[in-house]
Amino acid sequence: MPFRSRRSSVLSPGARVPSAAYETPGFRTHHPSPSGASSSFAWPRKKSMGRRSMWGQSDDSLATRYTESVRPKNGSTANIEPISDNTLFISLNLSSPFLGDDRRNHTCPILGVLPDPEHKSVQYGITPSVTRYEDMKFKTVREAVDFFHQILQGLEFMHENYVAHRDCSSNNIAMLEGSNPPEYYLTISPASRQYRADGGRPVAMPFWGNDKSVPEFQRSPTDPHDPFRADVYTLGNMIRKDFVEVYSNLSFMEPLVTEMISPDPARRPMMDEVIDRFTEDALRLSDRAFRQPLRRRWRHRFPLLFRDQREH
């Protein structure tokens, strides 16, 4: 098996989406955050709190029409966006009462679903308002470690429940708007796929998402591959490019990330092992190390200077 299973999925592939998801006046909350819940990284607890999110191009006219319907009770705003059947199926599965309240679940909560009043084949998902990945600001080692923990844990949770993300890169990561401490989300991709618990070894054809460098895709673009090991590579590569290579005091992540991006998929750790290794490595950091500001490497402090040197 490509991952360690501790519970099976609530819905089976091909199952009908429960009609309760379409309740009047337009949304149903599947997993409200518990009162006082926190997503902050709290060592030495291995399993920390987390939640989820998703974004997309909003339909302004429809969003305006249903403004009151999609406003959560706490007064915060919500996004409304077109959603595919596949994304809806997986999101509702992971938002179900059984899975949605799991503290390790960092996938996007579906607050509700609206049918398009004019086009029966179109539906809109209601999701929390989020901050896109490119707009996030990380200042300290602790903030980066908290981010790693939530995102790694979120992908482990997806794999444990037989869901391959298949585009686990920065364009599918977000932060719940206004959350303090931050709650980071993995957004479900249209390419994400739910597998059967008894379906044998999962395989999939390559999906060329945001990260085009997956080694097995480069070698055999028309051959099936293990989508869970491709997820490990994609997330590890994002951490490498955006954090380990940029900040000198995140070097403790380097050995783990190097294994995650191994050219040989069979040599990559699966996500339960990644979480175990990450926890062990982060526990070795002192309180002083956690409090340190992130230190940019010289080539990232003066990118134009280093670019000029490379060009000459």
C-alpha positions in Angstrom: 0.0 0.0 0.0 1.3 3.5 -0.8 0.2 4.8 2.6 -0.7 3.7 6.1 -4.5 3.5 6.4 -6.1 4.2 9.7 -9.7 4.9 8.5 -11.6 4.5 5.3 -13.5 7.1 3.3 -17.1 8.1 4.1 -18.2 8.2 0.5 -17.4 5.8 -2.2 -16.4 6.9 -5.7 -19.5 7.3 -7.8 -21.7 7.8 -4.8 -24.5 10.4 -5.0 -23.7 13.7 -3.3 -26.1 13.9 -0.3 -29.0 16.3 -0.9 -28.4 17.9 2.5 -25.5 19.7 0.9 -28.0 21.8 -1.1 -30.1 23.0 1.8 -32.0 26.3 1.7 -31.1 29.1 2.0 -28.0 28.2 0.2 -25.4 26.6 2.5 -24.8 24.1 5.1 -21.9 24.2 7.5 -20.1 20.8 7.5 -17.4 21.5 10.1 -17.5 24.7 12.1 -14.3 25.5 14.0 -14.7 24.5 17.7 -14.8 27.4 20.1 -11.3 28.4 21.1 -9.7 26.1 18.6 -6.2 26.9 17.6 -4.1 25.9 14.6 -0.8 27.0 16.1 2.2 24.7 16.2 2.4 23.5 19.8 5.3 21.2 20.5 5.6 18.5 21.6 2.1 17.5 20.4 2.6 15.5 17.2 -0.9 16.0 15.8 -1.8 19.6 15.8 -4.9 21.5 14.9 -5.5 22.7 11.3 -8.2 23.6 8.8 -8.5 24.2 5.1 -9.4 26.5 2.0 -9.9 27.1 -1.7 -10.2 30.0 -4.1 -11.2 30.7 -7.7 -12.6 33.3 -10.1 -15.8 34.6 -8.5 -19.0 35.2 -10.5 -19.7 38.8 -9.3 -23.3 38.8 -10.4 -24.1 35.5 -8.6 -22.0 36.4 -5.6 -24.0 39.7 -5.3 -27.3 37.9 -5.7 -26.5 35.5 -2.8 -24.5 37.8 -0.6 -26.6 37.3 2.5 -27.0 33.6 1.9 -23.3 32.8 2.0 -22.3 35.0 4.9 -21.3 32.8 7.8 -22.8 33.5 11.2 -19.6 35.0 12.6 -19.9 37.9 10.1 -16.9 37.0 8.0 -17.1 36.9 4.2 -17.0 33.8 2.0 -16.0 33.1 -1.6 -18.3 31.8 -4.3 -16.8 30.1 -7.3 -17.6 27.5 -10.0 -16.8 24.0 -8.8 -16.4 20.8 -10.8 -18.2 17.6 -9.9 -15.0 15.9 -9.0 -13.8 18.7 -6.8 -17.2 18.9 -5.1 -17.3 15.1 -4.5 -13.8 15.0 -2.8 -14.4 18.3 -0.9 -17.7 17.1 0.5 -16.2 13.8 1.4 -13.4 15.4 3.4 -15.9 18.0 4.9 -18.2 15.3 6.2 -18.8 15.2 9.9 -16.6 12.1 10.3 -13.6 13.6 8.5 -14.2 17.3 8.7 -13.7 17.6 12.4 -10.4 15.7 12.4 -7.7 18.0 13.7 -5.3 16.9 11.0 -7.6 17.8 8.1 -6.3 20.9 6.3 -8.4 20.7 3.1 -10.9 23.3 2.1 -14.3 23.2 3.9 -17.2 23.5 1.6 -19.7 25.7 3.4 -22.4 25.1 0.9 -23.3 24.6 -2.8 -25.5 26.7 -5.0 -27.0 25.6 -8.3 -26.8 28.2 -11.1 -30.3 29.5 -11.6 -29.8 29.7 -15.4 -27.5 26.8 -16.2 -28.3 23.5 -14.7 -24.9 22.0 -15.5 -23.1 24.7 -13.5 -22.8 24.8 -9.7 -20.9 27.1 -7.3 -19.1 26.1 -4.1 -19.1 28.4 -1.1 -15.7 28.5 0.7 -14.1 30.8 3.3 -12.2 33.9 2.2 -8.5 33.2 2.0 -5.1 34.8 1.5 -3.3 33.5 -1.5 0.1 31.8 -1.0 2.0 34.6 -2.8 0.6 37.2 -0.4 1.6 35.3 2.8 4.4 36.7 4.9 6.6 34.6 7.1 8.8 36.4 9.6 10.2 33.8 12.1 11.3 30.2 12.1 8.3 29.3 14.2 5.9 30.7 11.6 7.6 28.7 8.9 7.6 25.5 11.0 3.9 26.0 11.8 3.2 26.3 8.0 5.2 23.2 7.2 3.5 21.2 9.9 0.0 22.1 8.8 0.6 21.5 5.1 2.5 18.3 5.5 -0.1 17.0 7.9 -2.9 18.0 5.5 -1.3 16.0 2.7 -0.8 13.0 5.0 -4.5 13.2 5.9 -5.5 13.2 2.3 -3.4 10.2 1.4 -4.6 8.3 4.5 -8.1 8.8 3.1 -7.2 7.6 -0.3 -7.1 11.1 -2.0 -4.2 12.1 -4.2 -3.9 15.8 -4.7 -2.0 15.7 -8.0 -1.1 19.4 -8.0 0.3 20.0 -4.5 2.1 23.2 -5.3 2.0 26.8 -4.2 -1.0 27.7 -6.4 -3.1 25.3 -4.3 -2.1 26.5 -0.8 -3.9 29.3 1.0 -4.4 30.8 4.5 -7.8 31.4 6.1 -8.3 35.2 6.0 -7.9 36.9 9.3 -7.0 33.7 11.2 -4.8 34.2 14.2 -2.9 32.0 14.7 -2.8 31.2 11.0 -4.8 28.3 9.6 -3.3 27.0 6.3 -5.3 25.2 3.7 -4.6 22.7 0.9 -7.1 23.5 -1.9 -8.6 20.6 -3.8 -7.4 20.5 -7.4 -9.7 19.6 -10.3 -7.1 16.9 -11.0 -7.4 15.4 -7.4 -8.6 11.9 -7.4 -10.3 9.7 -4.8 -9.3 6.0 -4.8 -11.0 3.0 -3.4 -9.7 1.6 -0.1 -9.8 -1.9 -1.6 -8.7 -1.0 -5.1 -5.1 -2.1 -5.0 -2.1 0.1 -5.8 -3.2 3.5 -7.1 -1.9 4.6 -10.4 -2.6 7.6 -12.6 -1.4 9.2 -15.8 0.9 12.2 -15.4 -0.9 15.5 -14.7 1.2 18.5 -15.7 0.2 20.9 -12.9 2.0 24.0 -11.6 5.3 22.0 -11.1 6.5 20.6 -14.4 9.7 19.1 -12.9 8.3 15.7 -11.5 11.1 13.3 -12.6 8.9 10.4 -13.5 6.8 12.6 -15.7 9.9 13.8 -17.5 11.1 10.3 -18.1 7.8 8.6 -19.1 5.2 11.2 -19.9 2.8 8.5 -21.2 3.2 5.9 -18.5 1.1 5.5 -15.4 2.8 6.4 -12.0 2.1 6.4 -8.3 0.2 9.7 -7.7 1.0 9.7 -3.9 4.7 9.6 -4.5 4.3 12.4 -7.1 2.5 14.5 -4.4 5.5 13.9 -2.0 7.8 15.3 -4.7 5.7 18.3 -5.5 5.2 19.5 -2.0 8.9 18.8 -1.1 10.0 20.8 -4.1 7.9 23.7 -3.1 9.4 23.7 0.4 12.9 23.5 -1.2 12.5 26.3 -3.6 10.5 28.8 -1.5 12.1 28.1 1.9 15.2 25.9 2.3 17.0 27.6 -0.6 15.9 31.1 0.5 16.4 31.1 4.3 19.7 29.9 5.9 18.1 29.0 9.3 15.7 26.5 7.8 18.6 24.2 6.8 17.3 21.5 9.3 14.7 20.7 6.6 17.3 20.0 4.0 17.8 16.2 4.6 14.1 15.5 4.6 13.3 17.6 1.6 16.2 16.0 -0.3 14.6 12.6 0.2 11.1 13.9 -0.7 12.4 15.1 -4.1 14.5 12.0 -4.9 14.5 11.3 -8.7 13.5 7.7 -7.9 9.9 7.6 -6.6 10.5 4.4 -4.7 13.1 6.2 -2.6 10.8 9.0 -1.5 9.2 8.6 2.0 5.5 8.3 2.2 3.6 11.1 4.0 3.3 9.3 7.4 7.0 8.9 7.4 7.5 12.5 6.3 5.4 13.7 9.3 7.4 11.5 11.7 10.7 12.7 10.4 9.6 16.4 10.4 8.4 16.1 14.0 11.7 14.6 15.1 13.7 17.3 13.3 11.6 20.2 14.6 11.7 19.0 18.1 15.5 19.3 18.1 15.2 23.1 17.6 15.6 25.2 20.7 13.2 27.9 21.8 15.8 30.5 20.7 15.9 29.0 17.2 12.1 29.1 17.0 12.1 32.8 17.8 14.8 33.8 15.3 13.8 35.9 12.3 14.1 34.1 9.0 17.5 35.0 7.5 17.7 35.3 3.8 20.7 33.8 2.0 22.9 36.3 0.3 21.8 35.4 -3.2 18.2 36.1 -2.2 19.0 39.4 -0.4 20.5 40.8 -3.6 18.9 38.8 -6.4 19.7 41.4 -9.1 23.4 41.3 -8.3 23.6 37.5 -8.4 21.5 37.4 -11.6 24.1 39.8 -13.2 26.9 37.5 -12.1 25.2 34.5 -13.6 24.7 36.3 -16.9 28.4 37.1 -17.1 
